[in-house]
C-alpha cells in the first residue's frame, strides 16, 4: 500500500519544520500542493498552540521551576521537558537548563556526540542529554504532533509515510548516521 503523504522534515539549528504533499489530493496542474504542517507546541506554561516552525530548543525545568503539569502536551501529559517556542523563550531566562544548537553539537567532531553533555553550561545538578538524544526529542515531538492531528487515520501515521529528512552537506558520516539513528528512534 502506497503512503498517502510525502513528508519532508528539516531538522534545523535554529528552527525545525515539517512540510508535506498529500499524494491522494494533489492539484492536477501547477504546484505540487506542498503544505507546511503547523506544529502544536508549548507557547506558555500549560498552553499549546500551533506554529509554522518548531524552534530547535529544549528546556529542562528544575523540580520547582514551574507548576506541575506546565510542560504537559496533549499526547504526553507526563512530559518532563519542553521543546519549541516556550523552551526558547523561557529557557533564555534559565540558560543552564536550555539546550540550543544541538544540530551543531551533532556535527562537532571534537566531542562524543552520544555522550550526555547538553546543556553545555548546566550546573552539576542538571541531568544532561547527548546531541543525539536532543535531536531524537525534536523529531519525536514532530512525529507525535503529526500523529495526533485531528482525524488522523492509523494508516496516515508518520511512521507509515515516505519521509525525507534533510541533512546538511557539511555533516560528516558520523553526524549523518546519528541523524538517521535519531529518526529511527
Buried (B, 14 or more C-beta within 10 A) or exposed (E): EEBBBBBBBBBBBEBBBBBBBBBEEEEEEEEEBEEEBBBBBBBEBBEBBEBEBBBBBBBBBEEEBBEEEBBBBEBBEEBEBBBBBBBBBBBEEBEBBBBBBBBEBBBBEEBEBBEEBBBBEBEEEBEBBBBBBBBBBBBBBBBBBBBBEEEEEEEBEBEBBBBEBEBBEEBEEBBBEBBEEBBEE
